[in-house]
Amino acid sequence: MKKDMKKDNWAVVLDFLPHGYYGMRVSRPVAQVLGKEYFSLLEVIVRDDVRPRTGDKVYIGDAKRKEVKFIKRRINLKDLTSVAKDEVEDVITGIIKKNPRKFLEFFNKAGPVTTRLHKLELLPGVGKRHLWELISARKEKDFGSFDDIKKRVPMIPDPEKMIIKRIMEELDDKDKYRIFVPKFKKEPR
């Protein structure tokens, strides 16, 4: 395993299937989870005596796991059950609300991607005009909250919703550039 590989230690349960799903060779309890740090979408095999509920936090790191036997595979947005698809945006919103500093730091520190493209422009709703307004405002002083961004850059769309939409786009692999969700290599089967 590579040392630079980004791995989540904690995840939030999106859906729990106590008997697995159609097409599994062996019926066993499965959960679809979203990593709290890197937004990894994973399918995990749950211990037989555990019944996690949607929204529960489970440990998926390298140390001994209480609820999860093992991580079965990395999944895509299209692989989620209908319940998990309904939950994913709410879970992302909760993660952002619990740790706004990480996302505010993006607004305060983001730089260029190329000579013609800035990381802030990767957010939905940010064009050149909003980009220069954001850069100008953060030169005065760092943004302290999402409300601070809205107050100091009045015409910008809701910054929290822009981040949520961007994370959803990255999970759906809609852009080659990544801000919040690392590009994971497909594991050989």
N, C-alpha and C positions, 0 to 999 in steps of 0.2 A: 504494500500500500504506500502511496506517495505521501510525503510529509505535508505538502501544501494543499492536500485535499480538504475541502471544507465540509465538516460534518456537524450535524445537529446533535445535541445531547438530549434535548427535550422536544417533545412533539405534542400536538393537540389532536385528539381523536375527532375525525370528521364523520365516520360511520363505523359501526361494529356489526359484523355478521357472525353470529354465534355458531353457525354451521358451515361457514364459508360461502362460496358462490358456485353457481352452475359451471361445470367444466373442470373443477378441481379434481385431481386424481384421488386425493385423500381429503375427506371432510374434516376440517378443523377450524377453530375460531380465528377469524381474520378481522383486522381493523385497518382502515385507511386513515393515515395521519398526515399532518402538515407540520414540518419542523419549525420551531419557534425562532431560530436565528437566521437560517438560510432558506427557509420556505421549501424544504425538500418534501416532495410528495412521495410517500412510501406506503407499501403494503406490508404489514407486520403480522406475524403469527402470535396470537395472544395465549398466555398460559390457560390451561383448562379451567382452573378455579377462579378466573378473573372475568368480570363482566363490565368493561369500561363503557361509559356513556359518552355521547356526543359532547364535546367541550372539555372532557377530562384531560389533564396533563399526564403524559406517560414518559418515563425515562427510556431513551433509545441509544444512549451512549455506549462506550466500550466496557464499562464496569458491569457488575452484576445487576441484572434487570429484574425488577419485582413483577411487573405486569406482562412484559414482552419476552417471548421465548427467543425469537430471532426476526431479523428484517428479511422478508422474503424477496422483495424487489423494489426498485424505483419505478414509479408510475407517472403517467402524464395526466393532464387535466381531463382528457377524453376517457381515461380509464376509470374515473371516479363513478361511484354509484350515484343515483339521482339524489339521495339524501346528502351525500358528501358534497356534490355540486352545489346544493342549496346552502350548505354550511360554510364553504371555503371562504367566501367574501366576508362573512361575519367574523370568522376566526382571524383573518388577516386584520380586520378593523380592530379587534380586541388586542392583538399583538402590538399594533401601532399605538393604541391608546395606553398600553402598559409601559411602553418604552419609547416615548416621543423623542427623547434626546438623540437617539440613533438617527432618526429620520430628519430631525432639525439640523443635525450636523451635516447631512447631505446638502441641504439648502445653503448652509454656511460655508462649506468647504469644496463643493463640486467645482471641477475644472473642465478644461476642454477634452473632448474625445479625439478630435482631429483639428486641423487648422480651420475648418469650416463648421464644425459641430461641437456644441457644448453639452455637457451631461444634463444640465437643467432643461435643455430643449428635448430631451428624451421623455420628459414628463408630458402626458397628454394635456393639451391646452396651452403649452408654453411655446411661443414663437419668439422671433428676434426681439420684438418690443418688450414682452414680458421678461425675457432673458436680461436685457439691459436694465430694466427697472429693478429686478432682483439683485443683480450685481451691484448696482448703484446703492441700493438700500443696505446691503450687507457690508459695503465698504464703510458706512457710517458706524454701524455696530452689528454684531451677530444677532440673528433672530432668536428670540427667547421662547416663542411658542408659535403654534399654527395661527392663533389669533393675531399675534404680532406681525406675521407675514401678511395676513389679510389687511391689517390696519395700514402697514407701511407700503404695500403694493396693492392699492385698492381695486384694480380691475382684474386681478388674477383670480382664476377659478379656485375653489376650495382646495388648499394644499394637501389636506389629508385624503380627500377623495382622489386627487391626482396620483398620489402614491399607491393607493389601493388599486386603481385602474392599471397603473404601470406594473405592479406585481402580478396582477391577473394576466396581463399581456405577456410578461416574461414566463409565467407558468405555462401559458399556451404556446410558447416559442414563436411569437409573432415578430420578433426583432432580433437582429444579430448582436446588438449591443445589450449588455446586461448591467444593471445598477444594483439590484437587490437580490436577485436569484442567480447564483452562479450557474454556468453552463456545465452540466454534469455529462461526462462521457458515458455512452451506452456500455453497460457491462456485457461481456461476452457470455453467451448462454452455454 
